[in-house]
Amino acid sequence: ISRAKANGNWREGIRHVYLKALRNLDEKGIVTWEHEKTPTDYSYEAKLASFTRLTTLFLRVRYGMYDTGETDFLQAEQMLEEVNVNVAEAIDATTTTSTEEKGGAS
């Protein structure tokens, strides 16, 4: 991501931001990475609005011949931050629900 940003390669930067988000989602157990899945498959699996927006931008830039620039790249980075926050919130909610079901503190 840093190299793409330094070189002004916004298209490649957005691709790497998307892949970083996907990797984070896989590592946290939100999605399961499989070679055959499409970005849309991952979007449905994740059920996160922030990731859906990032997926839409990625698809538009990667396959839609969309003329992209630094503004889109910066938006992608912001979306990545939102995805990470949403993942942390989802994990916290799951942990809290699990603790409550076991009779833990509420």
DSSP file with accessible surface (Angstrom, degrees, kcal/mol):
  #  RESIDUE AA STRUCTURE BP1 BP2  ACC     N-H-->O    O-->H-N    N-H-->O    O-->H-N    TCO  KAPPA ALPHA  PHI   PSI    X-CA   Y-CA   Z-CA
    1    1 A I     >        0   0   55      0, 0.0     4,-2.5     0, 0.0     5,-0.2   0.000 360.0 360.0 360.0 -44.7    0.0    0.0    0.0
    2    2 A S  H  >  +     0   0  101      1,-0.2     4,-2.7     2,-0.2     5,-0.2   0.896 360.0  48.8 -62.3 -41.5    2.8    2.4    0.9
    3    3 A R  H  > S+     0   0  200      2,-0.2     4,-2.1     1,-0.2     6,-0.2   0.918 111.8  48.3 -66.0 -44.0    4.7    1.8   -2.3
    4    4 A A  H  >>S+     0   0    8      2,-0.2     5,-2.5     1,-0.2     4,-0.5   0.915 113.3  48.7 -62.0 -41.6    1.6    2.3   -4.4
    5    5 A K  H ><5S+     0   0   87     -4,-2.5     3,-1.1     1,-0.2    -2,-0.2   0.933 110.7  49.8 -64.2 -45.4    0.8    5.5   -2.6
    6    6 A A  H 3<5S+     0   0   86     -4,-2.7    -1,-0.2     1,-0.3    -2,-0.2   0.852 115.0  44.4 -62.8 -34.1    4.3    6.8   -2.9
    7    7 A N  H 3<5S-     0   0  122     -4,-2.1    -1,-0.3    -5,-0.2    -2,-0.2   0.448 110.6-119.9 -89.6  -1.7    4.3    6.1   -6.7
    8    8 A G  T <<5 +     0   0   32     -3,-1.1     2,-1.6    -4,-0.5     3,-0.2   0.747  62.7 148.0  68.9  23.4    0.8    7.5   -7.2
    9    9 A N     >< +     0   0   79     -5,-2.5     4,-2.3    -6,-0.2    -1,-0.2  -0.628  15.2 168.9 -90.7  78.5   -0.5    4.1   -8.4
   10   10 A W  H  >  +     0   0   53     -2,-1.6     4,-2.6     1,-0.2     5,-0.2   0.866  69.5  55.4 -65.6 -38.0   -4.0    4.6   -7.0
   11   11 A R  H  > S+     0   0   87      1,-0.2     4,-1.9     2,-0.2    -1,-0.2   0.947 112.8  42.0 -60.6 -48.9   -5.5    1.6   -8.8
   12   12 A E  H  > S+     0   0   57      2,-0.2     4,-2.4     1,-0.2    -2,-0.2   0.879 112.1  56.1 -67.2 -36.6   -2.9   -0.8   -7.3
   13   13 A G  H  X S+     0   0    0     -4,-2.3     4,-2.4     2,-0.2    -2,-0.2   0.923 106.9  48.7 -61.2 -43.6   -3.2    1.0   -4.0
   14   14 A I  H  X S+     0   0    0     -4,-2.6     4,-2.6     2,-0.2    -1,-0.2   0.910 109.4  53.5 -64.0 -40.0   -7.0    0.4   -3.9
   15   15 A R  H  X S+     0   0   68     -4,-1.9     4,-2.5    -5,-0.2    -2,-0.2   0.939 110.8  45.8 -58.7 -45.9   -6.4   -3.3   -4.8
   16   16 A H  H  X S+     0   0   66     -4,-2.4     4,-2.3     2,-0.2    -2,-0.2   0.875 110.6  52.9 -68.6 -35.8   -4.0   -3.7   -1.9
   17   17 A V  H  X S+     0   0    0     -4,-2.4     4,-2.3     2,-0.2    -1,-0.2   0.938 110.8  48.0 -62.7 -45.2   -6.3   -1.9    0.5
   18   18 A Y  H  X S+     0   0    5     -4,-2.6     4,-2.7     1,-0.2    -2,-0.2   0.940 111.9  48.9 -60.1 -47.0   -9.1   -4.3   -0.5
   19   19 A L  H  X S+     0   0   67     -4,-2.5     4,-2.6     1,-0.2    -1,-0.2   0.871 109.3  52.9 -63.7 -34.5   -6.9   -7.3   -0.1
   20   20 A K  H  X S+     0   0  102     -4,-2.3     4,-2.6     2,-0.2    -1,-0.2   0.920 109.8  48.2 -65.9 -42.3   -5.7   -6.1    3.4
   21   21 A A  H  X S+     0   0    0     -4,-2.3     4,-2.5     2,-0.2    -2,-0.2   0.935 112.1  49.6 -62.0 -44.7   -9.4   -5.8    4.5
   22   22 A L  H  X S+     0   0   10     -4,-2.7     4,-2.4     1,-0.2    -2,-0.2   0.920 110.8  49.6 -61.3 -43.0  -10.1   -9.2    3.1
   23   23 A R  H  X S+     0   0  164     -4,-2.6     4,-2.9     1,-0.2    -1,-0.2   0.926 110.5  50.1 -62.2 -43.9   -7.1  -10.7    5.0
   24   24 A N  H  X S+     0   0   32     -4,-2.6     4,-1.8     1,-0.2    -1,-0.2   0.909 110.7  49.7 -61.0 -42.8   -8.2   -9.0    8.2
   25   25 A L  H  <>S+     0   0    0     -4,-2.5     5,-2.3     2,-0.2     6,-1.2   0.895 112.3  47.8 -63.9 -39.9  -11.7  -10.4    7.8
   26   26 A D  H ><5S+     0   0   64     -4,-2.4     3,-1.4     1,-0.2    -2,-0.2   0.937 110.4  51.0 -65.7 -45.4  -10.3  -13.9    7.2
   27   27 A E  H 3<5S+     0   0  112     -4,-2.9    -1,-0.2     1,-0.3    -2,-0.2   0.825 111.4  48.6 -62.9 -31.0   -7.9  -13.7   10.2
   28   28 A K  T 3<5S-     0   0  123     -4,-1.8    -1,-0.3    -5,-0.2    -2,-0.2   0.432 115.5-114.8 -89.8  -0.7  -10.8  -12.6   12.5
   29   29 A G  T < 5S+     0   0   60     -3,-1.4    -3,-0.2    -4,-0.3    -2,-0.1   0.646  83.3 120.3  79.1  15.0  -13.1  -15.4   11.2
   30   30 A I  S   <S+     0   0   44     -5,-2.3     2,-0.3    -6,-0.2    -4,-0.2   0.862  83.9  12.8 -78.6 -37.7  -15.6  -13.1    9.6
   31   31 A V  S    S-     0   0    0     -6,-1.2     2,-0.5    -9,-0.2    -2,-0.3  -0.904  73.0-130.6-130.1 163.0  -15.1  -14.6    6.2
   32   32 A T        -     0   0   77     -2,-0.3     2,-0.2    -3,-0.1    -6,-0.1  -0.974  26.9-131.1-115.9 115.7  -13.3  -17.7    5.0
   33   33 A W        +     0   0  136     -2,-0.5     2,-0.3   -10,-0.1     3,-0.1  -0.482  33.7 168.2 -69.4 131.1  -10.9  -17.1    2.2
   34   34 A E    >   -     0   0   87     -2,-0.2     3,-1.6     1,-0.1    -2,-0.0  -0.984  39.7-129.6-142.4 138.2  -11.3  -19.5   -0.8
   35   35 A H  T 3  S+     0   0  147     -2,-0.3    -1,-0.1     1,-0.3    -2,-0.0   0.812 106.5  54.1 -56.0 -33.6   -9.8  -19.1   -4.2
   36   36 A E  T 3  S+     0   0  146     -3,-0.1    -1,-0.3     2,-0.0     2,-0.1   0.615  86.2 102.7 -80.8 -14.7  -13.1  -19.6   -6.0
   37   37 A K    <   -     0   0   45     -3,-1.6    -3,-0.0     1,-0.1    -4,-0.0  -0.409  62.5-139.8 -73.3 149.9  -15.0  -16.9   -4.1
   38   38 A T     >  -     0   0   62     -2,-0.1     4,-2.0     1,-0.1     5,-0.2  -0.597  28.9-105.0 -99.1 164.4  -15.7  -13.5   -5.7
   39   39 A P  H  > S+     0   0   25      0, 0.0     4,-2.2     0, 0.0     5,-0.1   0.894 124.1  54.7 -55.7 -36.6  -15.5  -10.2   -4.0
   40   40 A T  H  > S+     0   0   57      1,-0.2     4,-2.4     2,-0.2     5,-0.2   0.900 103.8  54.8 -65.3 -38.7  -19.3  -10.1   -4.0
   41   41 A D  H  > S+     0   0   73      1,-0.2     4,-2.2     2,-0.2    -1,-0.2   0.928 109.6  46.8 -57.8 -45.6  -19.3  -13.5   -2.2
   42   42 A Y  H  X S+     0   0    8     -4,-2.0     4,-2.8     2,-0.2     5,-0.2   0.886 108.9  54.9 -65.1 -38.5  -17.1  -12.1    0.5
   43   43 A S  H  X S+     0   0   11     -4,-2.2     4,-1.8     1,-0.2     5,-0.5   0.934 110.5  45.1 -60.6 -46.0  -19.3   -9.0    0.8
   44   44 A Y  H  < S+     0   0  170     -4,-2.4    -1,-0.2     1,-0.2    -2,-0.2   0.895 114.6  49.6 -63.5 -39.6  -22.4  -11.1    1.4
   45   45 A E  H  < S+     0   0   58     -4,-2.2    -2,-0.2    -5,-0.2    -1,-0.2   0.903 110.9  48.1 -67.7 -41.0  -20.5  -13.3    3.9
   46   46 A A  H  < S-     0   0    8     -4,-2.8    -1,-0.2    -5,-0.1    -2,-0.2   0.846  83.3-159.1 -71.1 -35.1  -19.1  -10.4    5.9
   47   47 A K     <  +     0   0  176     -4,-1.8     2,-0.5    -5,-0.2    -3,-0.1   0.884  43.5 134.9  54.8  40.6  -22.4   -8.6    6.2
   48   48 A L     >  -     0   0   24     -5,-0.5     4,-2.3     1,-0.1     3,-0.3  -0.983  51.8-150.6-121.1 121.4  -20.6   -5.3    6.9
   49   49 A A  H  > S+     0   0   64     -2,-0.5     4,-2.4     1,-0.2     5,-0.2   0.882  98.8  55.3 -57.5 -38.9  -21.7   -2.1    5.2
   50   50 A S  H  > S+     0   0    0      1,-0.2     4,-2.0     2,-0.2    -1,-0.2   0.901 109.5  45.8 -63.4 -39.3  -18.2   -0.7    5.3
   51   51 A F  H  > S+     0   0    0     -3,-0.3     4,-2.9     2,-0.2    -1,-0.2   0.875 109.5  55.3 -72.4 -34.4  -16.8   -3.7    3.5
   52   52 A T  H  X S+     0   0   54     -4,-2.3     4,-2.5     2,-0.2    -2,-0.2   0.925 108.7  48.1 -62.2 -42.6  -19.6   -3.7    1.0
   53   53 A R  H  X S+     0   0  114     -4,-2.4     4,-2.2     2,-0.2    -2,-0.2   0.922 112.7  48.2 -63.8 -42.4  -18.7   -0.1    0.1
   54   54 A L  H  X S+     0   0    0     -4,-2.0     4,-2.8     1,-0.2    -2,-0.2   0.917 111.0  51.3 -64.2 -40.4  -15.0   -1.0   -0.2
   55   55 A T  H  X S+     0   0    4     -4,-2.9     4,-2.9     2,-0.2     5,-0.2   0.918 108.3  51.8 -62.3 -42.5  -15.9   -4.0   -2.4
   56   56 A T  H  X S+     0   0   78     -4,-2.5     4,-2.4     2,-0.2    -1,-0.2   0.931 112.1  45.7 -61.3 -45.1  -18.0   -1.7   -4.6
   57   57 A L  H  X S+     0   0    2     -4,-2.2     4,-2.7     2,-0.2     5,-0.3   0.942 113.0  50.7 -62.6 -46.5  -15.1    0.7   -5.0
   58   58 A F  H  X S+     0   0   11     -4,-2.8     4,-3.3     1,-0.2     5,-0.3   0.936 112.1  46.4 -57.1 -48.0  -12.6   -2.1   -5.6
   59   59 A L  H  X>S+     0   0   49     -4,-2.9     4,-2.5     1,-0.2     5,-0.9   0.905 112.5  50.2 -63.5 -40.8  -14.8   -3.7   -8.3
   60   60 A R  H  X5S+     0   0  105     -4,-2.4     6,-1.3    -5,-0.2     4,-0.9   0.927 118.4  38.3 -63.5 -43.0  -15.4   -0.4  -10.0
   61   61 A V  H  <5S+     0   0    2     -4,-2.7     4,-0.3    -5,-0.2    -2,-0.2   0.919 121.9  42.2 -75.0 -42.5  -11.7    0.4  -10.1
   62   62 A R  H  <5S+     0   0  101     -4,-3.3    -3,-0.2    -5,-0.3    -2,-0.2   0.894 135.2   9.8 -74.5 -42.0  -10.5   -3.1  -10.9
   63   63 A Y  H  <5S+     0   0  147     -4,-2.5    -3,-0.2    -5,-0.3    -2,-0.2   0.583 116.9  66.5-117.9 -14.4  -13.0   -4.3  -13.5
   64   64 A G  S  <<S-     0   0   50     -5,-0.9    -3,-0.1    -4,-0.9     3,-0.1   0.336  94.6-123.3 -95.2   5.9  -15.0   -1.2  -14.5
   65   65 A M        +     0   0  164     -4,-0.3     2,-0.3     1,-0.2    -4,-0.2   0.835  50.0 172.1  55.6  31.8  -12.3    0.7  -16.2
   66   66 A Y        -     0   0   79     -6,-1.3     2,-0.7    -5,-0.1    -1,-0.2  -0.570  37.8-122.0 -73.8 128.9  -13.1    3.5  -13.7
   67   67 A D        -     0   0  145     -2,-0.3     2,-0.2    -3,-0.1    -1,-0.1  -0.659  41.8-171.0 -75.4 112.1  -10.7    6.4  -13.9
   68   68 A T        +     0   0   21     -2,-0.7     2,-0.2    -7,-0.1   -57,-0.2  -0.620  13.1 172.0-108.4 165.5   -9.4    6.6  -10.3
   69   69 A G     >  -     0   0   22     -2,-0.2     4,-1.9   -59,-0.1     3,-0.3  -0.829  52.4 -66.5-153.1-168.6   -7.2    9.0   -8.4
   70   70 A E  H  > S+     0   0  101     -2,-0.2     4,-3.0     1,-0.2     5,-0.2   0.862 123.4  60.3 -61.4 -36.5   -5.9    9.9   -5.0
   71   71 A T  H  > S+     0   0  100      1,-0.2     4,-2.2     2,-0.2    -1,-0.2   0.928 106.8  46.0 -59.7 -44.7   -9.3   10.8   -3.7
   72   72 A D  H  > S+     0   0   16     -3,-0.3     4,-2.4     2,-0.2    -1,-0.2   0.903 112.1  51.9 -64.0 -40.3  -10.6    7.3   -4.3
   73   73 A F  H  X S+     0   0    0     -4,-1.9     4,-2.4     2,-0.2    -2,-0.2   0.935 109.5  48.5 -62.2 -45.5   -7.5    5.8   -2.7
   74   74 A L  H  X S+     0   0   76     -4,-3.0     4,-2.1     1,-0.2    -1,-0.2   0.885 110.6  51.7 -63.5 -36.9   -8.0    8.0    0.4
   75   75 A Q  H  X S+     0   0   90     -4,-2.2     4,-2.7    -5,-0.2    -1,-0.2   0.907 107.9  52.4 -63.9 -40.7  -11.6    6.9    0.6
   76   76 A A  H  X S+     0   0    0     -4,-2.4     4,-2.3     2,-0.2    -2,-0.2   0.916 108.5  50.1 -61.6 -42.5  -10.5    3.3    0.3
   77   77 A E  H  X S+     0   0   47     -4,-2.4     4,-1.9     2,-0.2    -1,-0.2   0.908 111.0  49.2 -62.6 -40.0   -8.1    3.8    3.2
   78   78 A Q  H  X S+     0   0   94     -4,-2.1     4,-2.2     1,-0.2    -2,-0.2   0.907 109.8  51.4 -64.8 -41.4  -10.9    5.4    5.3
   79   79 A M  H  X S+     0   0   27     -4,-2.7     4,-2.7     1,-0.2    -1,-0.2   0.885 106.2  55.1 -62.8 -37.8  -13.2    2.4    4.4
   80   80 A L  H  X S+     0   0   14     -4,-2.3     4,-2.5     2,-0.2    -1,-0.2   0.926 107.3  49.6 -61.0 -43.7  -10.5    0.0    5.6
   81   81 A E  H  X S+     0   0  113     -4,-1.9     4,-2.3     1,-0.2    -2,-0.2   0.915 111.0  49.7 -60.7 -42.0  -10.4    1.8    8.9
   82   82 A E  H  X S+     0   0   59     -4,-2.2     4,-2.9     2,-0.2    -2,-0.2   0.900 109.1  51.8 -64.0 -41.7  -14.2    1.5    9.1
   83   83 A V  H  X S+     0   0    0     -4,-2.7     4,-2.7     2,-0.2     5,-0.2   0.945 109.8  49.7 -58.8 -46.5  -14.0   -2.2    8.3
   84   84 A N  H  X S+     0   0   62     -4,-2.5     4,-2.2     1,-0.2    -2,-0.2   0.902 112.3  47.2 -62.4 -39.7  -11.5   -2.7   11.1
   85   85 A V  H  X S+     0   0   78     -4,-2.3     4,-2.6     2,-0.2    -1,-0.2   0.937 112.4  49.9 -65.6 -45.7  -13.7   -0.8   13.6
   86   86 A N  H  X S+     0   0   44     -4,-2.9     4,-2.5     1,-0.2    -2,-0.2   0.887 110.4  50.5 -61.8 -38.5  -16.8   -2.8   12.5
   87   87 A V  H  X S+     0   0    6     -4,-2.7     4,-2.7     2,-0.2     5,-0.2   0.936 110.3  49.1 -64.6 -45.9  -14.9   -6.1   12.9
   88   88 A A  H  X S+     0   0   48     -4,-2.2     4,-2.6     1,-0.2    -2,-0.2   0.918 112.6  48.3 -60.6 -41.9  -13.7   -5.1   16.4
   89   89 A E  H  X S+     0   0  113     -4,-2.6     4,-2.5     2,-0.2    -1,-0.2   0.907 111.0  50.4 -64.4 -41.6  -17.3   -4.1   17.3
   90   90 A A  H  X S+     0   0   34     -4,-2.5     4,-2.2     2,-0.2    -2,-0.2   0.911 112.0  47.4 -63.8 -41.2  -18.7   -7.4   15.9
   91   91 A I  H  X S+     0   0   54     -4,-2.7     4,-2.7     2,-0.2    -2,-0.2   0.925 111.9  50.1 -67.1 -41.9  -16.1   -9.4   17.9
   92   92 A D  H  X S+     0   0  100     -4,-2.6     4,-2.8    -5,-0.2    -2,-0.2   0.913 110.9  49.4 -61.0 -42.4  -16.9   -7.4   21.1
   93   93 A A  H  X S+     0   0   53     -4,-2.5     4,-2.6     2,-0.2    -1,-0.2   0.911 112.3  47.7 -64.5 -40.4  -20.6   -8.1   20.6
   94   94 A T  H  X S+     0   0   96     -4,-2.2     4,-2.6     2,-0.2    -2,-0.2   0.923 113.2  48.1 -65.9 -42.8  -20.0  -11.8   20.1
   95   95 A T  H  X S+     0   0   77     -4,-2.7     4,-2.5     2,-0.2    -2,-0.2   0.924 113.0  48.0 -64.1 -43.8  -17.8  -12.0   23.1
   96   96 A T  H  X S+     0   0   70     -4,-2.8     4,-2.4     2,-0.2    -2,-0.2   0.936 113.4  47.2 -63.9 -45.1  -20.3  -10.1   25.3
   97   97 A T  H  X S+     0   0   67     -4,-2.6     4,-2.3     1,-0.2    -2,-0.2   0.927 112.8  49.6 -62.5 -43.2  -23.2  -12.3   24.1
   98   98 A S  H  X S+     0   0   43     -4,-2.6     4,-1.3     1,-0.2    -1,-0.2   0.914 111.5  48.6 -63.3 -42.1  -21.1  -15.4   24.7
   99   99 A T  H  <>S+     0   0   58     -4,-2.5     5,-3.0     1,-0.2    -1,-0.2   0.914 111.8  49.4 -64.9 -42.3  -20.2  -14.3   28.2
  100  100 A E  H ><5S+     0   0   94     -4,-2.4     3,-1.4     1,-0.2    -1,-0.2   0.884 107.7  54.0 -65.2 -39.4  -23.8  -13.4   29.1
  101  101 A E  H 3<5S+     0   0  154     -4,-2.3    -1,-0.2     1,-0.3    -2,-0.2   0.827 106.7  52.5 -65.9 -28.7  -25.0  -16.8   27.8
  102  102 A K  T 3<5S-     0   0  173     -4,-1.3    -1,-0.3    -5,-0.2    -2,-0.2   0.384 125.9-101.8 -87.4   2.8  -22.5  -18.5   30.2
  103  103 A G  T < 5S+     0   0   67     -3,-1.4    -3,-0.2     1,-0.1    -2,-0.1   0.702  75.0 143.4  87.8  18.8  -23.8  -16.5   33.1
  104  104 A G      < -     0   0   38     -5,-3.0    -1,-0.1     1,-0.2    -8,-0.0  -0.017  59.3 -54.8 -79.5-172.1  -21.0  -14.0   33.2
  105  105 A A              0   0   87      1,-0.1    -1,-0.2     0, 0.0    -2,-0.1  -0.292 360.0 360.0 -63.6 149.0  -21.2  -10.3   34.0
  106  106 A S              0   0  144     -3,-0.1    -1,-0.1    -6,-0.1    -9,-0.0  -0.598 360.0 360.0-106.7 360.0  -23.6   -8.2   32.0
